[in-house]
Amino acid sequence: METLHIPVMVQEVIRELNVNPKGLYIDCTLGLAGHSIAILNATHPSPQVIGLEVDEEAIEKAKINLVNNMNNIKILKQSFLDLEKIIKTNANNFKVDGVLLDLGMSSLQLASKDKGFSFQTESPLDMRFDSNNKVTADHIVNNYSFNKLHEILKTLGEEKSAKNIANHIINSRPIKTTSHLSRIVTTVKGQNKNNLLHPATKTFQALRIAVNNELDRLPIVLNAATKILRSGGKLVV
């Protein structure tokens, strides 16, 4: 059985949701189902939960973790960007009691050797949350112009060395692995033993945000959540 990752601040999440045993809750980022299990176990009888996830590997592992709760949860391989449409199809009266959105990477994604989120593993430059998305980190790193790379690193990563890193990336193409990219960034920035952040942290963050269009996703789901919540319903981000 897969080890269940216990999310940070799970008790705070449950308290804020104020779970109702007759309620319906949406876990917009199911992952390994840590939050969903906590919601389901918060009351007796358990409420109903709809879990959304685009990562097939995560869904399969979540099902294992949810083996004792499957009667109370519906898992959908869909993005939370389709939240309003999903609720119209799966919820009575199109209203829910709570919406949970846990942004960022899951532990499964970070540990995956295929996703390329971590500079600590030898992985292809992918960085997609949803494998159906067309844009990958590989595409950005190996095809974007200097100006576009510089803007991504500066704006999305707040990287002070954005200009030099962008130059080195272009001059080092093709770049196909996380370790190769990490070495390039480290060459530019150097290793500072007094800095807890790895030199490539901000570069990887910027690429991940760009690949997944993260800054545009939040307003979409927040707008949808306000439309589907019952009066007194809770949105926890």
C-alpha positions, 0 to 999 in steps of 0.5 A, a space after each residue: 500500500 502506498 504511504 499516505 502523505 499527510 498534508 501540512 496544516 490539515 487540521 487547520 483546513 478541516 477546521 476552516 471547512 467546518 465539515 458537515 456530514 450532509 455536505 458536498 466538498 470539492 478537493 480541487 487538487 486530490 493528489 494522494 488524497 490526504 486532504 480528502 481522507 481528512 474531510 471524509 473522516 471529519 464526521 460520522 457519517 462521512 460527507 460526500 467529496 468530489 476529487 479532481 486530479 489530472 495526474 493519472 499516477 496520482 489518481 491510481 495511488 489515491 484510489 489505494 489510499 481511499 480504499 475504505 472511503 470509495 463509497 463517499 468520493 467521486 474521483 474525476 480526471 479533470 482540471 479544477 479549471 473546469 470547476 463550474 462545468 464539473 459541478 453542473 454535471 455532478 452536484 444537485 442544485 449546482 451548489 457545494 459546501 466547501 472547496 479546497 485548493 492546495 496549490 503548488 507541487 505534491 510530494 509525488 510530483 516532486 519525487 517523480 523522475 519523469 516530471 522534471 520538477 526537481 533539480 536533485 534528480 536526473 529527469 527530462 525537462 517536463 514540469 507539466 502538472 497535466 501531461 496533456 498540456 503541450 508546452 514543456 520546460 524543454 520547449 521553453 528552455 530550448 526554443 524561447 528567445 532571450 527576451 522571453 527567457 529573461 522575462 520568465 526568470 525575472 518575473 516568475 522566479 524573481 531571479 536577480 541573475 536572470 539575464 546571465 542565466 538566459 544567456 547561458 541557457 541559449 549558448 548551452 542548447 540543447 538542454 535536455 535534463 534537469 541536471 544539465 540545466 541545474 549545472 548551467 544555473 549553478 555555473 552562473 550563480 556559484 555555490 553559496 554555502 551560506 544560502 539555504 536555497 539551491 542556486 537553481 531553485 528560482 529558475 526551476 520555479 519560474 519554468 514550472 509556473 510558466 509551463 503550467 500557466 499558474 498565475 492565470 489559473 487561480 483567478 479562474 478557479 476562484 471565480 468559479 468557486 464563488 458561483 458554486 458555493 452555497 450560502 455560508 460555504 467555505 473556500 480554503 486555498 
